[in-house]
Amino acid sequence: MNTAPTTTIKVIWPTNYNQKMGCNAFIHLDIAPQQKPGYNSLEETVIEICTTDNSHSPVTVQLLDIVQIPYSQITSLVTLASHGMEVKEFEDFLFTKYSYDKLSRKSLAIYYYKKLKA
């Protein structure tokens, strides 16, 4: 098992949803990737998350896992933890980012992140 990350990816969110970037571990709900990366790839990747509104300083994290979930099975349990929104509010938010047609053909995914020590 390779413990030294070798790839760095920068991710930009509009804001610090649900103040999660202040937590040591958090989830983020979004469109699922076309193909889930393998665990070796996840272990070797460091992600820097920044916000466009500067609501939190950048954080460096490791993506622990990605769990696909059909759009129709999203509950408030997940949307509250991810974005601090009830399901209906989250749906409205998604429709401002993606078309209904795109969403109806896509699965969402829960991304599990853990902060890396500096």
N, C-alpha and C positions, 0 to 999 in steps of 0.2 A: 504494500500500500504506500503510495507516494503521499507524503504529508506536506510537501512544499508546493504551494500554489504556483502555477506557471503562467496563467493567463489572467489578465485584468480586463474587466468589462465595465464601462460606465453606463449607468441607467439614470435617466432623468424623469422624475415625477413632477407633476404640476405643483404639488404641495405635500406636506407631511401629514398624510391622512391618518386620522385617529391618534395623532401624536406617537405613532408606533416607532419612529426612528430613535426615540429615546429609550426604547426597550432593548434588552439583551437578545431577545428572540422575538420574531413577529411573523405574521402571515400577510400575504398580499394577494388579492383576488383580481384576476385579469384574464384576457384571452389566453387559451392554452397554446403552447408552442406547436408548430407543425409536427415536430418529432421531439420526444423527450430525450434530453441528453443522458448518457450513461452515468453511473455513479462515479466512475473514475474521472470523467470529465468534470463533474460537479466538484469533486475533491480538489481538482487542480485549478479551479477558477475562483478568483477573488472578484467581487462586485463592489464598485463604489456607487452608492446611491446619493444623488443630489436632488435638490428641488429648484424649480424655476423661480419660485417666489421667495427663496431663501428663508423658509419657515423653520429650517433646521440645518445645522452644519452637516456637511457630507459625512456619511457613515460607510465603513468598510465591512462587508458581510460575506458570508459564504452561503450559497444556496444549498440547503440540505436535501430538499426533495421538491418534486412537483407532482401534485395529485390532480388528475383531470376530473371534472365534475360536469355533467350535462347542465346546460343553462336552466332547464326546467326544474332542477333539483337544488338550486341555490336557496338557502334559508337565511333568516336574520342572524342565526348563530355565527355564520361565516361573514356576512356583510358587516355586522357590527364590529367584529374583531378586526376585520381588514380596513374598513373605511369609516367606521363610526356611523353607519347609515342603516336604516331598516331596508328590507328588500325592495319595496316600491321606490324609495328614494335612490337606491343603488341602480335599479333598472333605468330610472330617468337619467341618472348620471351616465350610464353606459350608452344610452341612446344619443347623448350629446357627443360621444366619442366615436361610436360605430353605428352603421345603419342596422335597422331591424333585420334586413335580409342577411347581412354578414353575421349577426349574432345568432340567428336561427340555424345557421349552418355550422356554427362553431361550438366547441365545448369551452368552458372556462376552466381555469386551473387555480388551485391554491398553491402559492409559492411559499415555502417554509424557509425563512432566513435566520441566521445566527450571526451576531456581531463578532468580528475578530478582534482580539486584543491588540492594542497598538504597540 
